[in-house]
Amino acid sequence: MYKEKNLTKPRIGSVALNAALLALSMALGLVALFSMLEIVLTISAHLIVATIDSATRGKYALVTVRNVWLLGGGAIWLGIIIYCLDYFFKHWRERRIQRRYLALLAIEVAIILLQMLITG
């Protein structure tokens, strides 16, 4: 099989590393989703407080913003997971998959660090 497609046989350690990077990117993706939620709520709270006089309407507006973000962000996160799993199972023999997952992890860590900077 490997000689027909001109591929080298993958090492077990490389496949395990790819699987570990995939699992880590999925878990960190969920944390990044909630970090983005905190960023959105922090920014929208400042905007809502500045524009709405009623505290009750402001609370409902924040709840609506949170629900919309979780629905949209959850759909985006699910799409990224499906894409990553599909890509992993199609290209699990290749070394370039590690660079892609490391880039995804770097983006997720940057989102979490940005959340720490914005919300304090």
C-alpha angles and dihedrals in degrees: 000000000000094000093050094057094035093242129142119236108261120240118241090234092054093051091047090050091051091050091048091050089050093051092045092049091051093050094043089047089062091050089049089051091057091043089055088049089057091049092050093047093048093050095041092047090058091047094046094047090051094050108032122065098193116078092205093055089047092054092050090048091053092049089051092049090050093049094047092048093049091049095047096036092047090053090050091047091049090050091051091050092050091048092048093049091047092048092046095053093046097046105025092127096057126090094215089073088073091058091050094050091045089052090050090049090050091053091049093049089048090054091051092048090048089053090052091051095048101042096035 
